[in-house]
């Protein structure tokens, strides 16, 4: 369950390359702050941004797991190590 103090980032309006860089930094900063769960808002759209972000999450060593928010497929919940 997402709590009100869960860190989140909204990627609406960003291209996939810039969003990828921003998300990598966001994950690193959240990990340093000992956060275990973060939220990435990528929107629904065509799915291009979601696909790129999910590819990056698969390769990120700080990410334990991730899943689409079952209540909003425009968001991805990320669990950090």
C-alpha positions as CSV (number, residue, x, y, z in Angstrom):
1,X,0.0,0.0,0.0
2,X,1.3,3.4,-1.0
3,X,1.6,5.7,2.0
4,X,1.4,9.5,1.8
5,X,5.1,9.9,2.5
6,X,6.2,7.5,-0.3
7,X,8.6,9.5,-2.6
8,X,7.2,9.9,-6.1
9,X,8.3,11.4,-9.4
10,X,6.0,12.5,-12.2
11,X,7.5,12.0,-15.7
12,X,4.6,13.5,-17.7
13,X,5.9,15.5,-20.6
14,X,9.4,14.2,-20.5
15,X,11.1,12.2,-23.3
16,X,12.3,8.7,-22.5
17,X,16.0,9.6,-22.5
18,X,15.7,12.5,-20.1
19,X,13.1,10.5,-18.0
20,X,15.6,7.6,-17.8
21,X,18.3,9.8,-16.4
22,X,15.9,11.5,-13.9
23,X,14.6,8.1,-12.7
24,X,18.1,6.7,-12.2
25,X,19.0,9.7,-9.9
26,X,15.7,9.5,-8.1
27,X,16.2,5.8,-7.3
28,X,19.8,6.5,-6.1
29,X,18.7,9.4,-3.9
30,X,15.7,7.4,-2.5
31,X,18.0,4.4,-1.7
32,X,20.5,6.7,0.1
33,X,17.6,8.0,2.2
34,X,16.8,4.4,3.1
35,X,13.4,4.4,1.3
36,X,12.1,0.9,0.5
37,X,9.2,2.0,-1.8
38,X,8.9,4.7,-4.4
39,X,6.3,5.6,-7.0
40,X,7.0,6.5,-10.6
41,X,4.2,8.2,-12.5
42,X,4.8,7.7,-16.3
43,X,1.2,8.0,-17.5
44,X,-0.7,5.6,-19.8
45,X,-0.3,7.0,-23.3
46,X,1.2,4.7,-25.9
47,X,3.3,2.9,-23.3
48,X,6.6,3.9,-24.7
49,X,7.8,5.7,-21.6
50,X,6.5,2.9,-19.3
51,X,8.4,0.3,-21.4
52,X,11.7,2.3,-21.2
53,X,11.4,2.9,-17.5
54,X,10.7,-0.8,-16.9
55,X,13.7,-1.8,-19.0
56,X,15.8,0.5,-16.8
57,X,14.3,-0.9,-13.6
58,X,15.3,-4.4,-14.7
59,X,18.9,-3.4,-15.0
60,X,19.1,-1.2,-11.9
61,X,20.9,-3.0,-9.0
62,X,19.2,-1.0,-6.3
63,X,15.8,-2.2,-7.4
64,X,14.4,-5.3,-5.7
65,X,11.2,-5.5,-7.7
66,X,8.5,-3.4,-9.3
67,X,4.9,-3.6,-10.5
68,X,2.2,-1.6,-12.1
69,X,-0.1,0.0,-9.7
70,X,-3.2,-2.2,-9.9
71,X,-5.5,0.8,-9.4
72,X,-3.7,3.0,-12.0
73,X,-1.6,1.5,-14.8
74,X,0.0,4.9,-15.4
75,X,2.1,4.4,-12.2
76,X,4.8,1.9,-11.3
77,X,5.5,1.0,-7.7
78,X,9.2,0.2,-7.1
79,X,10.6,-1.7,-4.2
80,X,14.3,-0.9,-3.4
81,X,16.8,-3.2,-1.7
